[in-house]
Amino acid sequence: MSTTKVIENENSFGSRLRKLRGDLSQMEFSKKIGVKQSSYHNWEREIKEPSYSVIKPICEICKCSPLWLLGIEETTITITKGIDINHKLDSLKHNATETSKSIETLLSSIQKLEGAL
């Protein structure tokens, strides 16, 4: 017979992982952070703890403080929908940069055509 550990402490590692995960499934989130879903499940349920080598990349991907994730400090970024928000922001920045480059190329081409007329 197995028992499920219910986590009620908002400062616990497992509850903070759930906040980072947002609306993503455990499978989706574990893929994003590059770990097995079973490992992630055990961390969120506080059955096992990850090593530092895993905590650091989670914090880098999710843009949160390791001290916050470990429950040592209270302040962190506002988390709305897990790391999807960060991914979308990165994608928007990339698209804006590419658009800017295209506009510069187009303007340069127009100037060359005007000079040739």
Backbone as JSON, one array per atom type, in Angstrom:
{
  "sequence": "MSTTKVIENENSFGSRLRKLRGDLSQMEFSKKIGVKQSSYHNWEREIKEPSYSVIKPICEICKCSPLWLLGIEETTITITKGIDINHKLDSLKHNATETSKSIETLLSSIQKLEGAL",
  "N": [[0.85, -1.19, 0.0], [0.65, 2.16, -0.93], [1.35, 5.5, 0.1], [0.35, 8.9, -0.31], [2.09, 11.85, -0.1], [0.98, 14.84, 1.15], [1.56, 18.17, 0.48], [1.59, 20.98, 2.37], [2.94, 23.23, 3.07], [3.73, 26.33, 1.93], [6.27, 27.26, 1.55], [7.76, 25.12, 0.9], [9.97, 23.07, -1.06], [8.73, 21.45, -3.0], [6.18, 22.69, -3.32], [6.95, 25.13, -4.37], [8.13, 24.33, -6.74], [5.82, 23.47, -8.05], [4.57, 25.94, -8.38], [6.32, 27.14, -10.2], [5.91, 25.46, -12.37], [3.36, 26.05, -13.18], [0.69, 26.06, -15.46], [1.54, 23.94, -16.94], [1.87, 20.41, -17.61], [3.28, 17.82, -15.51], [4.89, 16.23, -17.1], [5.38, 17.88, -19.37], [6.73, 20.03, -18.15], [8.93, 18.73, -16.99], [10.3, 17.91, -19.27], [10.99, 20.41, -20.31], [12.86, 21.29, -18.42], [14.7, 19.34, -18.64], [14.74, 16.77, -17.34], [13.84, 13.46, -16.12], [10.39, 12.56, -16.03], [9.53, 11.04, -13.87], [11.46, 11.57, -11.92], [11.05, 14.31, -11.55], [8.42, 14.24, -10.56], [8.84, 12.97, -8.09], [10.31, 14.96, -6.78], [8.52, 17.1, -6.66], [6.56, 16.01, -5.04], [8.01, 15.75, -2.84], [9.36, 13.41, -2.2], [11.88, 12.72, -2.91], [14.99, 14.58, -3.21], [16.43, 16.93, -5.48], [19.74, 17.18, -6.92], [22.29, 19.74, -6.58], [23.27, 20.23, -9.11], [21.05, 20.04, -10.68], [19.27, 21.9, -9.67], [20.38, 24.4, -10.25], [20.17, 24.69, -13.18], [17.33, 24.63, -13.35], [16.63, 26.99, -12.06], [17.87, 28.84, -13.75], [16.48, 28.45, -16.17], [13.86, 29.0, -15.39], [14.1, 31.51, -14.42], [14.4, 32.2, -11.65], [15.37, 32.63, -8.22], [17.77, 30.53, -6.63], [17.7, 30.54, -3.88], [15.09, 31.29, -3.35], [13.71, 29.12, -4.52], [14.54, 27.06, -2.86], [13.27, 27.75, -0.56], [14.38, 29.57, 1.18], [14.38, 32.31, 0.89], [11.88, 34.85, 0.39], [11.29, 36.5, -1.8], [10.84, 36.69, -5.3], [10.57, 36.51, -8.89], [7.43, 37.39, -10.43], [5.33, 34.76, -11.0], [3.5, 33.49, -13.58], [2.56, 31.67, -15.63], [4.32, 29.45, -15.47], [7.34, 28.39, -17.12], [6.67, 28.86, -19.72], [5.96, 31.49, -20.25], [8.43, 32.83, -20.09], [9.72, 31.6, -22.22], [8.1, 32.45, -24.35], [8.55, 35.22, -24.22], [11.3, 35.31, -24.84], [11.13, 34.35, -27.44], [9.6, 36.38, -28.65], [11.41, 38.54, -28.4], [13.46, 37.62, -30.05], [12.1, 37.51, -32.51], [11.5, 40.23, -32.82], [14.06, 41.29, -33.12], [14.85, 40.04, -35.52], [12.92, 41.12, -37.25], [13.6, 43.82, -37.12], [16.13, 43.75, -38.33], [15.35, 42.96, -40.92], [13.87, 45.18, -41.72], [15.87, 47.14, -41.72], [17.49, 46.16, -43.81], [15.68, 46.35, -45.94], [15.26, 49.16, -46.01], [17.83, 49.97, -46.67], [18.05, 48.87, -49.21], [16.09, 50.34, -50.54], [17.24, 52.9, -50.4], [19.47, 52.53, -52.0], [18.23, 52.06, -54.47], [16.99, 54.53, -54.84], [19.25, 56.12, -55.14], [20.21, 55.17, -57.52], [18.41, 56.09, -59.34]],
  "CA": [[0.0, 0.0, 0.0], [1.45, 3.38, -0.98], [0.69, 6.71, 0.6], [0.72, 10.12, -1.01], [2.43, 12.93, 0.82], [0.35, 16.1, 0.79], [2.42, 19.27, 0.87], [0.79, 22.14, 2.74], [3.84, 24.35, 3.34], [3.99, 27.11, 0.72], [7.71, 27.48, 1.44], [8.44, 23.87, 0.6], [10.55, 22.93, -2.39], [7.71, 20.88, -3.88], [5.14, 23.67, -3.64], [7.55, 26.15, -5.23], [8.24, 23.73, -8.07], [4.49, 23.52, -8.65], [4.33, 27.32, -8.81], [7.09, 27.35, -11.43], [5.32, 24.64, -13.43], [2.17, 26.74, -13.67], [-0.34, 25.25, -16.13], [2.15, 22.82, -17.65], [1.82, 19.11, -16.95], [4.59, 17.41, -15.0], [5.65, 15.73, -18.24], [5.83, 19.03, -20.17], [7.71, 20.8, -17.39], [10.16, 17.95, -16.83], [11.0, 17.98, -20.55], [11.57, 21.76, -20.43], [14.03, 21.42, -17.56], [15.64, 18.29, -19.02], [14.82, 15.65, -16.39], [12.8, 12.46, -16.26], [9.14, 12.92, -15.37], [9.46, 10.34, -12.57], [12.31, 12.33, -10.99], [10.34, 15.55, -11.24], [7.28, 13.89, -9.7], [9.35, 12.71, -6.74], [10.73, 16.23, -6.17], [7.34, 17.9, -6.36], [5.88, 15.36, -3.91], [9.01, 15.74, -1.76], [9.77, 12.04, -1.91], [13.33, 12.82, -3.06], [15.48, 15.92, -3.47], [17.38, 16.97, -6.59], [21.09, 17.65, -6.61], [22.57, 21.13, -6.98], [23.48, 20.29, -10.55], [19.74, 20.15, -11.3], [18.63, 23.13, -9.17], [20.91, 25.56, -10.98], [19.51, 24.87, -14.48], [15.92, 24.96, -13.15], [16.58, 28.42, -11.74], [18.24, 29.6, -14.95], [15.4, 28.32, -17.14], [12.64, 29.62, -14.84], [14.43, 32.87, -13.98], [14.11, 32.38, -10.22], [16.52, 32.53, -7.32], [17.89, 29.25, -5.93], [17.29, 30.74, -2.48], [13.62, 31.24, -3.33], [13.29, 27.75, -4.81], [14.81, 26.22, -1.68], [12.46, 28.21, 0.57], [15.21, 30.35, 2.1], [13.93, 33.7, 0.79], [10.49, 34.97, -0.06], [11.09, 37.29, -3.0], [11.23, 36.16, -6.6], [9.79, 37.12, -9.95], [6.04, 36.98, -10.47], [5.19, 33.58, -11.83], [2.13, 33.44, -14.05], [2.27, 30.42, -16.29], [5.53, 28.66, -15.58], [8.4, 28.86, -17.99], [6.16, 29.2, -21.05], [6.01, 32.95, -20.39], [9.81, 33.18, -20.39], [9.99, 31.11, -23.57], [7.4, 33.34, -25.28], [9.26, 36.49, -24.23], [12.52, 35.11, -25.61], [10.73, 34.22, -28.84], [9.22, 37.71, -29.11], [12.64, 39.33, -28.54], [14.14, 37.12, -31.24], [11.32, 37.95, -33.67], [11.67, 41.68, -32.95], [15.4, 41.51, -33.66], [14.83, 39.63, -36.92], [12.12, 42.1, -37.97], [14.4, 45.03, -37.2], [17.16, 43.51, -39.35], [14.69, 42.96, -42.22], [13.52, 46.57, -42.03], [17.12, 47.83, -42.07], [17.87, 45.68, -45.14], [14.73, 46.93, -46.88], [15.57, 50.58, -46.12], [19.1, 50.08, -47.4], [17.75, 48.57, -50.62], [15.35, 51.49, -51.06], [18.19, 54.0, -50.57], [20.29, 52.2, -53.18], [17.39, 52.28, -55.66], [16.82, 55.98, -55.02], [20.51, 56.64, -55.62], [20.39, 54.74, -58.9], [17.46, 56.81, -60.22]],
  "C": [[0.89, 1.24, 0.0], [0.64, 4.55, -0.44], [1.19, 7.9, -0.19], [0.96, 11.2, 0.01], [1.8, 14.22, 0.33], [1.21, 17.23, 1.34], [1.56, 20.5, 1.15], [1.65, 23.38, 2.94], [4.16, 25.08, 2.03], [5.47, 27.4, 0.52], [8.46, 26.22, 1.07], [8.95, 23.85, -0.84], [9.5, 22.45, -3.38], [6.65, 21.89, -4.28], [5.7, 24.77, -4.55], [7.79, 25.61, -6.64], [6.89, 23.78, -8.78], [4.16, 24.93, -9.13], [5.08, 27.6, -10.11], [6.46, 26.64, -12.62], [4.08, 25.3, -14.01], [1.15, 25.78, -14.25], [0.23, 24.06, -16.9], [1.94, 21.52, -16.89], [3.21, 18.78, -16.4], [5.47, 16.92, -16.14], [6.21, 16.88, -19.07], [6.94, 19.79, -19.44], [9.02, 20.04, -17.25], [10.97, 17.93, -18.12], [11.7, 19.33, -20.71], [12.84, 21.9, -19.61], [15.03, 20.28, -17.75], [15.83, 17.17, -18.01], [13.71, 14.65, -16.69], [11.56, 12.89, -15.48], [9.05, 12.27, -14.0], [10.31, 11.05, -11.52], [11.6, 13.6, -10.56], [9.18, 15.28, -10.29], [7.73, 13.68, -8.26], [9.78, 14.0, -6.04], [9.51, 17.05, -5.76], [6.57, 17.32, -5.17], [6.79, 15.26, -2.69], [9.34, 14.34, -1.26], [11.3, 11.98, -1.96], [13.69, 14.26, -3.31], [16.47, 15.9, -4.63], [18.75, 17.43, -6.1], [21.24, 19.1, -7.05], [22.7, 21.24, -8.49], [22.16, 20.38, -11.32], [19.06, 21.46, -10.9], [19.1, 24.34, -9.97], [20.25, 25.73, -12.35], [18.01, 25.2, -14.35], [15.78, 26.46, -12.92], [16.93, 29.28, -12.95], [17.1, 29.6, -15.96], [14.17, 29.1, -16.68], [12.86, 31.03, -14.34], [14.01, 33.11, -12.52], [15.4, 32.19, -9.42], [16.57, 31.14, -6.71], [17.44, 29.38, -4.47], [15.77, 30.74, -2.36], [13.14, 29.81, -3.52], [13.47, 26.83, -3.61], [14.04, 26.68, -0.44], [13.22, 29.06, 1.57], [14.8, 31.82, 2.06], [12.55, 33.75, 0.18], [10.33, 35.67, -1.4], [11.58, 36.54, -4.23], [10.41, 36.89, -7.65], [8.34, 36.66, -9.83], [5.91, 35.84, -11.45], [3.73, 33.5, -12.28], [1.79, 32.1, -14.69], [3.54, 29.6, -16.49], [6.51, 29.24, -16.58], [7.92, 29.16, -19.41], [6.22, 30.7, -21.29], [7.42, 33.37, -20.77], [10.17, 32.76, -21.82], [9.35, 32.04, -24.61], [8.09, 34.7, -25.36], [10.54, 36.4, -25.03], [12.22, 35.04, -27.1], [10.34, 35.58, -29.42], [10.44, 38.61, -29.32], [13.37, 38.93, -29.81], [13.43, 37.61, -32.51], [11.47, 39.45, -33.89], [13.03, 42.0, -33.55], [15.44, 41.16, -35.15], [14.05, 40.63, -37.77], [12.9, 43.39, -38.16], [15.48, 44.89, -38.28], [16.55, 43.55, -40.75], [14.34, 44.37, -42.66], [14.77, 47.35, -42.44], [17.59, 47.43, -43.46], [16.98, 46.29, -46.21], [15.02, 48.42, -47.09], [16.86, 50.8, -46.9], [18.87, 49.85, -48.89], [17.02, 49.74, -51.28], [16.3, 52.66, -51.33], [19.07, 53.76, -51.79], [19.52, 52.44, -54.46], [17.2, 53.77, -55.92], [18.09, 56.61, -55.57], [20.76, 56.29, -57.07], [19.46, 55.49, -59.86], [17.92, 58.16, -60.61]]
}
